[in-house]
């Protein structure tokens, strides 16, 4: 293992993580250029949560761009930046934040490698439009020579027995013995990443990782990015750290993590979660664990008795229940 380089005044070489209770812009301006191999975060969405102040979308993006400029500076030349966002909703109108952010990152010289869809079964309920059940993760690199460890995240091939049917390799296996490259739309369910959508459950009340944070990042999502986009001993940064899920996903996989979070209470929770991780006591949803599918035995999956006997007409004019 190589000797760790001090990250700056806050971190000594024998430390593998830190949680800084501060405004992220204040901390970022003290960090030297090119220190992080991965910056992974889910920024405030400007929707009026307890930890953010709602403002106009123009002012919101202007403030975020100042932060993004510092993030790009502190990203290593081989580094990757993953920016996970949903939609901003104002008076029933949708503003797709990933599209707004894309222009900012391009202006600062980053290159989009994938736009990943994160699908989850429980999300924003709506009555005047379809319910929101996904968010997007924009993966950018700083240069064309970026860290990408595909073998760490390959998925089982559907047809491992396929062979080349012509050319110099005719008759030889055409796939990779480690599996195939997952698509940018993943459904992580039934031990198979390569379904229709990236289906990692969001952190709701019955999730084993749930804390008091209202929009908590699932560690499973972090781990997939860490395994593919960093090397062991890389430094990973989350400038909007919340309760520390990014830092946990980093140090759990032999990386180093730094989180910046302005809310003191969330910092306390993050540090306690990291202590529990190191002591083997932290409850984490295992990577690739199948998502629960309700059966007839689940009370909430049963048709209410009040609906018994009701007949409805569905969209094609036939009767259905």
N, C-alpha and C positions, 0 to 999 in steps of 0.2 A: 504494500500500500504506500502510495506517495505521501510525503509530508504535506500536511494541510497548510495552505497559505492563509495568513491572517486576512479576514475580510475587510477590516478597517478597525477603528478604535473600539467598536462594540464587541468584537469577537476575537478570542485568542485561538491559537492553532489547535488546542486540545478540546475545543468546543464543536459539537456537531449541529447545534441549533441555537436560535435566539428568537424571542418574541419581544418586539419593541412596542411599548405603549406610547404612540406618538402619531402625529399627522404624517402621512406617508411622504408628502413632498419635502417636508423638513428633513426627514431621514435620508431620502434618496439623494438630496443635494450634497450630502456628506460622503457618499459612496464613490469610490474610484471607478473609472471606466472599465467595462468589460468583465465584471466580477461574477456574473450569474450565467450558467449554462441553460437554465430554464426559468422563465417567469410565467407563473400560472396563477390566474386569479379570476374571480367573479366580482366585478366592480358593483358599487351601488347603482341601481337602475333608475333612480330619480322617480320613485313611485311613492315616496312619503313613508318609508319604513322608520322605525324608531331610531335607527342609527344614521339617517340621512335627512337632509332638508330639501324638500321639493322645490324646484325652480323651473324656469323655461328650459325646453330641450336644447335651445341654442346656447344658453349660459352653462348648462350642464356639460355639454360637449366641449365647450371652450375650456372649462376647468379640467376636464379629463385629458385634454390634449397637452396641457402643461405637464401633467403627470406622465403621460405616455412618452413625451420627449425625454424625460429623465430615465424612464425604463429602457428605452432604446439605447441610451448612452451607457447604461450599466450592464447591458446584455453583452455577452462575449461574442466574438466573431463567429464561433461555431454554435452559438446559442439559438434557442427557440423561445417563442412567446405564445402562450395560449390564453386567449381572452374569451371567457364564457359569459354569454349574455342571453337574455330573453327579449321580450317586446315591451316597449313603453306604451302604456295605454292612457289616452287623454280624452275624456268625454266619449268613450266608445270607439275612438279612432286608434288604430294600431300604427305604431312607429317602430319598424324593425331595426333594433339597435345595431345588429351586426352589419347592416348595410351602411348606416351612418358611420360606424367605427372604421369600416374598411377604408374609406377615403382618408381618414386621419393616419392610419398606419402606413398606407402607400405613400403619403406625403413625406413620411419620415423614413422612407427607404426600405421598409420591410416587404418581404415577398410571401404571399399567401400560398401555403402548401396544401392545406385541406380546410374545408368548411364542414365540420362534423355535426351531425344532428344527434342531440341527446334527447331520447324519448323516455317519458315516464308515464305511469298509469294514472297518477293522481296529480292534477294541476289546477289551473285557474278555471273555475266554473263561470259560464256565461249564459245569458238568455237571449241576447240579440245577435249572437254570432256563435261559431263553433268553439267549444271549450279548448283552452290552450293546454297542450300536452307535450310540448317540446321546448328546448332551448338550443342554441347553437354555440359551438366552440370553434373560434377562428384560430388556426395554427399558422403562425408566421415564422419565418427564419430571417436572420440578419444578413446572411450571405448565401451563396450556393454551396458552400462547404459546411454543412450543418450536421449536427449529431442526429443520426436516425438508426436505431438498433432494431431493424425489422425482425430479426430472429427472436427477439424477446417477446414479441407479441403476435407471432404467426398463429393461425387457427388451423384445425384439422381440415385437410382437403376432402371435398365431397367425393372426388373420384381419384384416389391416390394411385389407382392402377392404370391411369392414362399413359400412353406412350407416344413418342414421336412417330408419325406415319410416313415421313420422308426426310431426305437430307442425310447428312453425315451421322446424325444421332438416331436414325430410324431404328425402331424397336426398343430403344432405351426409355426408361421412365421420364416423362416430360415435366413432372412436378418437382417440388422440393421435399426432401424427406422430413423436414421440420414442419411442413404444412404450408398453407398459402397465405398471401398477403390479405389481411382483412380490408374490407371496403371502408369508405368514409361515412357510411350510414350503417351503424352497428346495432344489433339487438343482443345484448348480453343476457341470455336466458337459456336454460337447459344445457349449461356447460358449452355453449356455442356462441362465440362472439359474432359470427358472420351470418346473422339473420337480417331481417329487413331494416331494423333501426337500432341505434345504440341505446338499449333499454336498461339503464341503471336506475333503480328506484330513487326518487328524491327523498330527502330526510324529513319524514313526517312523524307524527306522534308515536307510531309503533315501530319505528326504525331503531335498531340497537344503538346507533350513534347519536341519537337525538339529545340536544342540549337546549338551553334557553334561547339560542339564536334563531330568529324567524326564517332565515334563508340559508340554511347550513349546506356546505359543500360535502357531498359524499366522498369518502376516502377512496372508494373503488374507482371513481372517475379520475382522481389524482394519480393513482398507481399506474393506470394504463399510459398516461402521458409521461410519467417519470421513467417507466421501464423503457419506453421507446425513444424518448427525446433527451436523455441524459446518460452519462456514464457513472459508474460507482465513484464516489467522492465528489461528484459535481455539487455545486451550490445551487439551490432552488429558492426562488423568492416568491412570496405572495404579498403584494403591497396593500391588500385589503383582506387581512388574514382571518378576520372573524374569530372562530373558536379553534383555529389551528389545523384544520384538516389537511391543507397542503403540506405543512411542515411535517405532520404525522406521516403522510404518504411518502415523503422524501426520506426521513430517517428510518422508516420501516424497511426501506429497500436500499440501505447502505449509502444514502446520499446525505447531504447536509441541507438544512432548511432555515430560512429566515422569514419571519412573518412580521408585518407592520400593521398595527391595529390601534385606532384612536380611542376605542371604548375600553376603559380599564377593566370592567367586569368580564368582557370577552377574553382579554389577555389572561386573567386569572383562570378562566375555564380552560383556555388553550394550554397553559403551563401544567395544569392538573391532568389534563388528558395525556400530555406527553410523558409526565411522570408515570401515569398508569400504564402507558404503552411500554415503557422501559422496565416496568415491574411485571409485565405480562397480565395486567388486570383490565386493560382497556377493551371494551366491547366494540368489535368491528365487524361489519357485514363482510363475510369472506368473499374474495374476488371470484366471480363466476358462479356464485350460489344461485340456484334456480329461484325465480320469482314465484311467490306463492300464487297458486291458482285455486280459487274457491271451488268447493264441491257442494253437493246438496246437503252435506252435514253442517256447513257454515250457515248460521242463522241469517246473517246479512245477505247471503246469496239466494235465500228462499223468497219466493213471491209472497208479498204480504197478503194475509187472509182477506183484507179489505178489498183487494183487487180481484179476488176469485169471482169468476163468472163474467167479468167485464169483457166486452168484445170491441176491438178497435179496427179501423180501416187503415191499412198501411199505404205507402206511396203508390203501389201499382193497382190499388183498388180492390185487393182481396182482403178477406177477414184474417186477422191474426191476433195473437195474445201479446 
